[in-house]
Amino acid sequence: MGGEKPTGIVVLTVLYVIEGLFGLAYGAMLASGGGMLGFAEMGLAGSLLAGVGAVVLIIGLIDFAVAYGLWNLRPWARTVAIIFAIIGLLGFPIGTIISIIILWYLFKPEIKEAFGVQQ
């Protein structure tokens, strides 16, 4: 590809950064809200909410790692993006459509080549 990043990869990188920011913000809200509910005699519900918040925070951090990997054309980042897109197929209808587009793009021969994946 002559050292240039494919435009679609730049777009995916930006989208993963945005998703990571939302994941961190939403995860922090859930975790802190769950923590406060846990102290307000909500016990199990507060603990579950805090746990879900922690998982969302971790996914947000993974999104940042994938963005970094995509930006640097690392093959592992393409693999993780494919896994996330496969999971995204369950988000009917919009998530399914977006995930199909991402999967189609990541399996294009020139994109595979940019990541150094053998045909």
Residue pairs with C-beta under 8 A, 6 or more apart in sequence:
1 110
1 113
1 114
5 71
5 73
5 114
6 110
6 111
6 114
8 105
8 111
9 70
9 71
9 73
9 111
9 114
10 71
12 70
12 81
12 102
12 105
13 67
13 70
13 71
14 67
16 63
16 64
16 66
16 67
16 70
16 81
17 63
17 64
17 67
19 60
19 63
20 60
20 61
20 62
20 63
20 64
20 67
21 60
22 60
23 56
23 57
23 59
23 60
23 61
23 63
24 57
24 60
24 61
26 53
26 56
26 60
27 53
27 54
27 55
27 56
27 57
27 58
27 59
27 60
28 53
28 57
29 53
30 49
30 50
30 52
30 53
30 56
31 49
31 50
31 53
31 54
31 56
31 57
32 53
33 49
33 50
33 53
34 45
34 46
34 47
34 48
34 49
34 50
34 51
34 52
34 53
35 46
35 50
36 46
37 45
37 46
37 49
37 50
38 46
38 47
38 50
39 46
40 46
62 80
65 77
65 80
66 77
66 80
66 81
66 84
68 77
69 76
69 77
69 78
69 80
70 77
70 78
70 81
73 114
73 115
73 116
74 115
75 115
75 116
75 117
77 115
78 106
78 111
78 112
78 115
78 117
81 102
81 106
82 103
82 106
85 99
85 102
85 103
85 106
86 99
86 103
87 99
88 95
88 96
88 98
88 99
88 102
89 95
89 96
89 99
89 100
90 96
91 98
91 99
105 111
106 112
109 119
112 118
112 119
113 119
